[in-house]
Amino acid sequence: RQGTCSELSVPGPARPWRHEQGLPPGPQACVTPTNRTGFLCHDRRSCIPASGVCDGIRTCTHGEDEDEGLCRDVPHSLPSFLVAHCGDPASWIYSDQKCDGTNSCGDCSDELSPVTVCPPCGPGWWHCPSTVFKYCDCIPRSLCRDHVQHCSDWSDEYSCPGP
């Protein structure tokens, strides 16, 4: 999904590109409309999710999200703002997959401390010790009162008010 964004380091409108010796600008971070880390396309208007970089689909107008130099040795060739590390140092995810409620690392380190500090469950989520490994600390409220245990304490069936 594309959106308008601003650079992470500067609130408000994005600063203009700086061209040094005619070189194209380097990768820039931005914030997507869903408040996630993104990649700013060269048009300075399109902000694509971090996980949309080097995914085999040219999302930016000029295809810079699939540039050979950027995608040559993923994750090592990616700028650090696009990468998040898991509890296992050999594992990584795209930075927009961190704190999204889903167990992207496989060990919940992208959702739980000490590796990651995420905000508490947001609206539409229920906090509980999850038994479903797709989720870690919160489950979607749509799973509440569905006659299936998703929380080890059964709170999703007895305490959660539902969606």
Secondary structure, DSSP 8 states (H G I E B T S, - for coil): --B----TTSSSS------STT-----EEEE-TTS-EEEE-TTSS-EEEGGGTTSSS--STT-GGG-HHHHTTTTTTS-GGGEEE-SSTT-EEEGGGTTSSS--SSSSTTTSTTT-------TTEEES-BSSTT-SSEEEGGGTTSSS--BTTSHHHHT----
